[in-house]
Amino acid sequence: MPNQPESVARRHDQEQRERARRELQLFIRRLGIVLGALLVLMIVGTAGFAIIEGTSLPYGFEWTVDTITTVGSIPDPRDAGGRILKVGLELLGIVTLFYGLATVAEFFVSGQLSGLLEERRVQKMIDSYADHYIICGFGRVGRQVARDLRAVGVSHVVIDPNVENHEAARRAGVPFIGSEAADDEVLGQAGIERARAVIACVDSDSENIFIALTARELRSDILIVARASAEVSEKKLLRAGADRVISPYKTSGSAMARIALHPQVTGALQVADLRMEEIEVSPNCEGVGKTIAEVRGSSVVVALRRQEGQLEAQPSPETVINAGDILVAIGAPDALERLEGMFEQTAK
């Protein structure tokens, strides 16, 4: 669960977004009032000049525009009624135009226009995506996901309510939606109906569960990959609709324990019930000088990298193993445990 400072910051960000929306709605409403007032003045002035001065409606409209804008290119009315109408139009027109200019200036100064144009630009970019990935959460895990997706050149969208993460996404050039990812409208805005997968990597397991539920409800066929901080959350995420659940702490903890137990293991990857490992051949170990057939047991050695850097894919069983080489092997955990033991450094 998020701590109290994070909750306060998130509420503050949401309040800022709500305030921005209210300011935009207020601007639109005030602009509508200005346009409505100008329309009323145009109708009243056109009809008034046509009745009082006996002019045609087109000329009365032109006279009204000239009066409201205080251009003064048309002669003054002949009688008192027309002059009163002209003065009234001038006063009301000046007030209306001044109110409209003040409204527009306030909107520019507050920065709402630039924000609105930026949101529209980002939304237009998102609307052009297809088979893209939706990353929910742009913390440390989400940023690493974005870097890996960017490295292979696939389109992706980030959803995160945190303003600081917005700045990080902007620097990375990633389209960003500053809202809660568990919202139906937000996922729709991110183009879930055209997306290839949803990656839920928010820090909170409960939020990831809600994201998985919402995404699965919107798209029954979409791939959902979710992050779980607690082991008890893995089953809940699967029941919520996630196809795959990854636990960074569990994965990194297992890797650290394995390296501590077997320092010669330089990398490991779990593949279903099998495991793939890179095993460095330590000096003075039991496997130095033996062939692959003598050491592999029930595991499969798929590659051998020599100390000089040469890579031998699918080496023959008669290949001799030297100190400093790296074996890439796949097999059941017990088979790899035996193989690891063959390359552990022994005391001289």
Secondary structure, DSSP 8 states (H G I E B T S, - for coil): ---HHHHHHHHHHHHHHHHHHHHHHHHHHHHHHHHHHHHHHHHHHHHHHHHHS---HHHHHHHHHHHHTT---S---SSHHHHHHHHHHHHHHHHHHHHHHHHHHHHHHHTHHHHHHHHHHHHHHHHT--S-EEEE--SHHHHHHHHHHHHTT--EEEE---HHHHHHHHHHT--EE-S-TT-HHHHHHTTTTT-SEEEE--S-HHHHHHHHHHHHHH-TTSEEEEE-SSTHHHHHHHHHT-SEEE-HHHHHHHHHHHHHH-TTEEEEEEETTEEEEEEE--TT-TTTT-BHHHH-TTSEEEEEE-TTS-EEES--TT-B--TT-EEEEEE-HHHHHHHHHHTS----
